[in-house]
Amino acid sequence: MSKETLTPESPEATLLQRVARGDSAAFDQLYTRWSPMLFGLVCKILNDQKEAEDALQDGFIHVWHKAASYDPGRSSPTTWAYMIFRNKAIDRLRILERRGRGIERIAIEEPAQALPSASPEEGAESSERRHVVKAALESIPPDQREAISLAFFSGLTQTEIARRIGAPLGTVKARIRRGMLKLADVLKGKL
Amino acid sequence: MIAEHTEEQASLYVLGLLDAREARAFESAVAADPELGALTASLETAAAAEAWTVPPRTPPPALRARILEQINRGDTAPAANVVPFPRSTPWLPWAIAACFAVMASWLYYDTYHLHLLLDSFTYRDNRVQAELNHIQVQRLQLQNDLADSTIKLSTMAQQKAAAEAAIDALRNQVAALEARDTLSQIKIATLASMLKNAPRAVAVVAWDPAAQRGIVQALNVPAARSDQDYQLWIIDPDYQAPVSAGVFNPAAHSNFQPLHPISKADKFAISLEKKGGSLEPQGPIVLMGE
């Protein structure tokens, strides 16, 4: 169970509850808190500024309409948001690639920019979480990490991942399963 | 306890690596299994960990305004500019999209249920095949048992025939031995002439004490008168008088049987008696021997 689950009055959960009731001011605050990390994520997946902006817009519109579906017993607000925006970006990536508009995988040269945090506590909390995640990811073998990372960011199918890694499909599935279980175990109650 | 395969499906599901049918089936499984739901939630957290590794980026300020404007005016249209539709018919894209959505939903629903049905049939088919294989194995075992039993039966029949043949052979041997034993017990006696006028007269008696019967053959014996008969006698020490073995024709060999049981035939004698014979010797003894 996540940290926010234990404290349902956490700022993000509270903001989500307000957004679910149609509070645009709360939505604005959520945007301020989440947009840098989520934009960073969709940029990494899409590697295209314009597509990333559209994905970010799709994601926040989704949050606006689906905030009521957030289940605090299932995940933290951040995890919920990350998975929404990741899926939006992957969907967009797959659509574009099916239409032959494969995005050139050119790294966006713009350096990462850290926005001022809403509060010093928020920045410290975010930094602590990143530290925890880094340690968790380093605790799993590199081959498992590679398979999970490729699956999360690339939008490739199982077969394509196996081909990219150069390992049998069954091996790739096993690596993903073992790595994910290990990560879930290490991160239990920490995010 | 969640099976490894289910853990794998859960991991692939949260990473969006299952196809639509697999994802739908997995969601049904999650809805029915709280433990699997909890596992899936924890795996989503694990997957989201990857996102934490990405450095934050500042989106363009105009984007914020665009999004806020969109939600404030209640415009929920997707922001994607991937598929522009003609402005002259703004309702057309939505109509087409709705049609596609309905068709896709119907096709998906139909396909999903067909897959479920197929899975069910496949499962049943696998079970029936397994049972059939089991029955075939049992049938083969029974056929092997039957073949073994047939071989054993054939072997036993051959053994029985051999045993019967051996028994017959033994019986024949026993019969031969018995016959040999019988012959060994037969007593042969040569009776010499007591007649002056026929010194060359002779008789041979073969006596079987077990059977209490014998054969007599006389040679060169003068013919008896018409009112007389030659009569054979057996001298047994158990009797005071010779025991009659009956009258006989000396011209041919004759079978005889004594009037009383004979325990020891010491001597044989032939006398010339009145026609029909006597109970005890009355006439002269013409031949005698041991």
Interface residues (C-beta under 8 A of the other chain):
Chain A: S2 S24 F27 D28 Y31 S35 P36 M37 F39 G40 L41 C43 K44 E53 D54 L56 Q57 D58 F60 I61 W64 H65 R74 S75 S76 T78 T79 Y82 M83 R86 N87 I90 R92 I95 L96 R99 I108 E110 A112 Q113 A114 L115 R129 R130 V133 K134 A136 L137 I148 S149 A151 F152 F153 G155 T157 Q158 I161 K173 A174 I176 R177 M180 L181 L183 A184 L187 K188 L191
Chain B: E4 E7 E8 S11 L12 V14 L15 G16 L17 G37 L39 A41 S42 L43 E44 T45 A46 A47 A48 A49 E50 A51 W52 T53 V54 P55 P56 R57 T58 P59 P60 L63 R64 R66 I67 L68 Q70 I71 N72 T76 P78 A79 A80 N81 V82
